[in-house]
């Protein structure tokens, strides 16, 4: 790559490297959170053996013990998920502070400006972090939902075991899974493990970006933020369409932005497991030029282009009848092939 002559592009390069290091922290923390969820599963099983709802002969006594088991495990689930969310919020605040410190230092160095770090009080950061949203819901709500799903799966397996006259050991196997199948047949499926990892990344991203953007507003020379998107075949249509877009703090596209769609979110993540990040838009400075997904895609092999877009969208895009922003509505929602057909006719079929 030739030397970067523009300060904003050098800032962007350094921010990308910083974000890459953050992702490593996300992976380590996801493993720690998964370990906490695994411990919760073990406590489910411990309570199952201790309460032994299948032991009594009378059906009424079995149901009473089942109620006790459910009450105790629900309390365990709530405490565990609140603890996970609290840990991620605290870590997100710490990462955001480091992000602000690093980005401010890089901007001061590259722009030749004396930029002071405007650190907000801890209580303010905590309030911003608690209000950070993922697809419209606070992170605490997402972790509550995660716990509810796990709890329901546990309760269903226990009830089914009671109905079938299974022993506590047999019910335990149904909950934990079997070694023969790599424990994938238990309630902690590979899908749920993937959900935990995705939610860790999303929680940290939500808190980090919410605080970074809140801190950016303390500088009168920062007029908004530009979206950084990871470029590969996994990039979703919304992130691709918004990539490189520059927005004010109300989400409106800035005049100099190539993307003239209102941002559907106040800050990344745009969706669960989103890998987008931001860089401040400095008044009087140009935008980062290589932040547009369409530019990146244009230099990829045709096979990769078709993999990303699909054949129908690829043909429209290749004939210059479809841009990245045409893949979504003005609200940033992905357009279906049916909607594309309605807009472009048979060529989108």
C-alpha positions in Angstrom: 0.0 0.0 0.0 1.4 3.5 -0.9 2.1 5.9 1.9 -1.1 7.6 3.2 -0.7 11.4 2.5 -3.9 12.5 4.1 -4.1 12.9 7.9 -7.6 11.5 8.1 -6.6 8.3 6.3 -3.7 7.8 8.7 -6.1 8.3 11.6 -8.4 5.7 10.1 -5.6 3.2 9.7 -4.6 3.5 13.3 -8.2 3.3 14.5 -8.7 0.1 12.5 -5.7 -1.5 14.1 -7.0 -0.4 17.5 -10.4 -1.9 16.8 -8.7 -5.1 15.7 -7.0 -5.3 19.2 -10.4 -4.7 20.8 -11.9 -7.6 19.0 -9.3 -9.8 20.6 -10.5 -8.6 24.0 -14.0 -9.5 22.9 -13.0 -13.1 22.1 -11.3 -13.5 25.5 -14.2 -12.1 27.4 -16.7 -14.2 25.4 -14.8 -17.3 26.6 -15.1 -16.0 30.2 -18.8 -15.4 29.8 -19.4 -18.8 28.3 -17.7 -20.3 31.4 -20.1 -18.5 33.6 -23.0 -19.8 31.6 -21.6 -23.3 31.9 -21.3 -22.9 35.7 -25.0 -21.9 35.7 -25.8 -25.1 33.8 -23.9 -27.1 36.4 -25.9 -25.4 39.2 -29.1 -26.3 37.4 -28.0 -30.0 37.6 -26.9 -29.7 41.2 -30.4 -28.3 42.2 -32.1 -31.0 40.1 -30.3 -33.7 42.1 -30.8 -32.0 45.5 -34.6 -31.3 45.0 -35.2 -34.6 43.1 -38.7 -33.8 41.7 -39.1 -37.4 40.3 -38.4 -39.0 43.7 -41.9 -38.8 45.3 -44.5 -41.3 44.2 -47.5 -38.9 44.5 -48.0 -36.6 41.5 -48.8 -33.7 43.7 -45.5 -34.0 45.6 -43.6 -34.2 42.4 -45.2 -31.0 41.1 -44.5 -29.2 44.4 -40.8 -30.1 44.1 -40.8 -29.0 40.5 -42.1 -25.6 41.5 -39.3 -25.3 44.1 -36.7 -26.3 41.5 -38.1 -23.7 39.0 -38.2 -21.0 41.6 -34.6 -21.6 42.7 -33.2 -21.9 39.2 -35.0 -18.8 37.9 -33.4 -16.8 40.7 -30.0 -18.3 39.8 -30.5 -17.4 36.1 -31.5 -13.8 36.9 -28.5 -13.3 39.1 -26.1 -14.8 36.6 -27.4 -12.7 33.6 -27.4 -9.5 35.7 -23.8 -10.3 36.7 -22.7 -10.9 33.1 -24.4 -7.7 31.9 -22.7 -5.7 34.8 -19.3 -7.2 33.9 -19.7 -6.4 30.2 -21.0 -2.8 31.0 -18.0 -2.1 33.2 -15.6 -3.6 30.7 -17.3 -1.7 27.9 -16.8 1.6 29.8 -13.1 0.8 30.4 -12.6 0.0 26.7 -14.5 3.1 25.7 -12.3 5.3 27.9 -9.2 3.7 26.3 -10.8 4.2 22.8 -11.4 7.9 23.5 -7.9 8.4 24.9 -6.3 6.6 21.9 -8.4 8.3 19.2 -8.0 11.7 20.7 -4.2 11.3 20.9 -4.0 10.1 17.3 -6.2 13.0 16.1 -4.1 15.5 17.9 -0.9 14.1 16.5 -2.1 13.7 12.9 -4.1 17.0 12.7 -1.5 19.0 14.5 -4.1 20.2 17.0 -4.1 20.6 20.7 -7.0 18.4 21.6 -7.8 17.8 25.3 -9.7 14.7 26.4 -13.1 15.7 27.6 -13.7 12.9 30.1 -17.3 12.7 31.3 -18.0 11.8 34.9 -18.3 8.1 35.8 -22.0 8.4 36.6 -22.7 9.9 33.2 -20.7 7.2 31.5 -22.7 4.6 33.4 -26.0 6.1 32.4 -24.9 6.3 28.7 -23.7 2.6 28.9 -27.0 1.4 30.4 -29.0 3.2 27.7 -26.9 1.8 24.8 -29.1 -0.2 22.5 -28.8 -3.3 20.3 -31.6 -3.5 17.8 -33.7 -1.2 19.9 -33.2 -2.9 23.3 -30.7 -2.2 26.1 -28.0 -4.8 26.7 -29.5 -5.8 30.0 -32.7 -6.8 28.2 -30.8 -8.9 25.7 -29.0 -10.8 28.5 -32.4 -11.3 30.3 -33.7 -12.8 27.1 -30.7 -15.1 26.8 -31.3 -16.3 30.4 -35.0 -16.8 29.7 -34.3 -19.0 26.7 -31.9 -21.2 28.7 -34.3 -21.4 31.6 -37.2 -22.4 29.4 -35.1 -25.1 27.8 -34.2 -26.4 31.2 -37.8 -26.4 32.5 -39.1 -28.1 29.4 -36.5 -30.9 29.7 -37.4 -31.4 33.4 -41.2 -31.4 32.7 -40.7 -33.9 29.9 -38.7 -36.1 32.1 -41.4 -36.1 34.8 -44.1 -37.0 32.2 -41.9 -39.9 31.0 -41.0 -41.1 34.5 -37.3 -40.5 33.9 -34.8 -40.5 36.8 -32.8 -37.4 37.8 -29.8 -38.9 36.1 -31.7 -39.4 32.8 -33.1 -35.8 33.0 -29.5 -34.6 33.7 -28.3 -36.3 30.5 -31.1 -34.6 28.6 -30.0 -31.2 30.0 -26.3 -31.6 29.7 -26.2 -33.7 26.6 -24.1 -36.8 26.0 -20.4 -37.2 25.5 -21.0 -39.4 22.4 -22.6 -36.3 20.7 -20.1 -33.9 22.1 -22.8 -32.5 24.4 -24.5 -30.8 21.5 -27.7 -32.6 22.2 -28.1 -30.8 25.6 -29.7 -27.4 26.2 -26.4 -25.6 25.7 -26.4 -26.1 21.9 -23.8 -24.8 19.5 -26.4 -22.2 18.4 -26.8 -20.9 22.0 -23.0 -20.8 22.4 -22.8 -18.8 19.2 -25.5 -16.5 20.6 -23.5 -15.9 23.8 -20.4 -15.0 21.8 -22.3 -12.7 19.5 -24.1 -11.0 22.4 -20.8 -10.4 24.2 -19.4 -8.7 21.1 -22.6 -6.7 20.6 -22.8 -5.6 24.3 -19.2 -4.3 24.3 -19.6 -2.6 20.9 -22.9 -0.9 22.0 -21.3 0.5 25.2 -18.0 1.5 23.5 -19.6 3.3 20.6 -22.3 5.0 22.7 -19.7 6.5 25.0 -17.3 7.4 22.2 -20.0 9.3 20.4 -21.2 11.0 23.6 -17.6 12.0 24.3 -17.1 13.3 20.7 -20.0 15.7 21.2 -18.0 17.5 23.9 -15.7 18.8 21.1 -17.2 21.7 19.2 -15.0 20.9 16.1 -16.4 17.3 15.8 -19.6 17.5 13.7 -20.5 13.8 13.6 -19.2 10.3 13.0 -18.3 8.1 10.0 -19.1 4.4 9.9 -16.3 1.8 9.6 -17.5 -1.5 8.2 -15.6 -4.8 8.0 -15.4 -5.8 4.4 -15.9 -9.5 3.6 -18.6 -11.9 2.4 -20.3 -11.8 5.8 -21.0 -8.1 5.6 -24.8 -7.7 5.7 -26.7 -5.5 3.2 -27.4 -2.7 5.8 -23.8 -2.4 6.9 -22.7 -2.5 3.3 -25.1 0.2 2.3 -24.2 2.5 5.2 -20.4 1.8 5.0 -18.4 5.0 4.9 -21.5 7.1 5.6 -21.0 10.2 7.7 -23.8 11.3 10.0 -24.4 14.1 12.5 -25.3 13.3 16.1 -29.0 13.0 15.2 -28.2 10.4 12.5 -28.8 12.6 9.6 -26.3 12.2 6.7 -23.8 15.0 6.4 -23.6 17.0 3.1 -20.2 15.6 2.2 -21.2 11.9 2.8 -21.6 9.6 -0.2 -24.3 7.8 1.8 -27.5 10.0 1.9 -29.6 7.7 4.1 -30.5 8.5 7.7 -28.7 6.1 10.1 -31.1 3.6 11.5 -29.2 3.6 14.8 -27.6 6.3 17.0 -24.4 4.3 17.0 -23.1 0.8 16.1 -23.9 -2.1 16.5 -26.5 -1.9 13.7 -27.5 -5.5 14.5 -26.4 -8.4 16.8 -22.8 -9.4 16.1 -22.3 -6.3 14.0 -18.6 -5.5 13.4 -18.9 -1.8 12.6 -17.2 1.0 14.4 -16.9 4.7 14.1 -14.4 7.6 13.6 -15.1 11.2 14.5 -15.8 13.6 11.6 -13.8 16.7 12.2 -15.1 20.0 10.8 -13.1 21.2 7.9 -11.4 17.8 7.3 -12.2 15.3 4.5 -13.8 12.0 5.1 -12.0 8.7 4.9 -12.1 7.6 1.3 -11.7 3.9 1.5 -14.6 3.2 3.8 -17.2 2.3 1.1 -18.1 -1.3 0.7 -19.0 -0.8 -3.0 -15.5 0.4 -3.7 -14.0 -2.6 -2.0 -16.4 -5.0 -3.8 -15.6 -3.6 -7.2 -12.0 -4.8 -6.8 -13.0 -8.3 -5.7 -13.1 -11.3 -8.2 -16.5 -12.0 -9.8 -17.0 -15.1 -7.8 -16.7 -13.2 -4.6 -19.0 -10.4 -5.9 -21.7 -13.0 -6.8 -21.3 -14.7 -3.4 -21.8 -11.3 -1.6 -24.7 -10.0 -3.7 -26.4 -13.1 -5.2 -26.9 -13.5 -8.9 -29.9 -11.3 -9.3 -28.4 -8.4 -7.3 -25.0 -8.9 -9.0 -26.5 -8.5 -12.5 -28.1 -5.2 -11.5 -25.1 -3.9 -9.7 -22.7 -4.8 -12.6 -24.9 -3.0 -15.1 -24.7 0.1 -12.8 -28.4 -0.1 -12.1 -27.9 -0.9 -8.4 -25.7 0.8 -5.8 -25.0 -0.4 -2.3 -27.5 2.1 -0.9 -30.2 0.7 -3.3 -30.0 -2.6 -1.3 -31.8 -0.9 1.6 -34.8 1.4 2.2 -34.5 5.0 3.3 -34.8 3.7 6.8 -31.8 1.4 6.4 -33.9 -1.8 6.2 -32.7 -4.5 3.6 -34.9 -4.7 0.5 -36.1 -8.2 -0.5 -35.9 -9.5 -4.0 -39.6 -8.9 -4.4 -39.1 -5.3 -3.4 -36.2 -5.0 -5.9 -38.4 -6.5 -8.6 -41.1 -3.9 -7.9 -38.5 -1.1 -8.1 -36.4 -2.4 -11.1 -38.8 -4.7 -12.9 -37.9 -8.1 -14.4 -34.2 -7.3 -14.4 -34.2 -8.1 -10.7 -35.8 -11.5 -11.1 
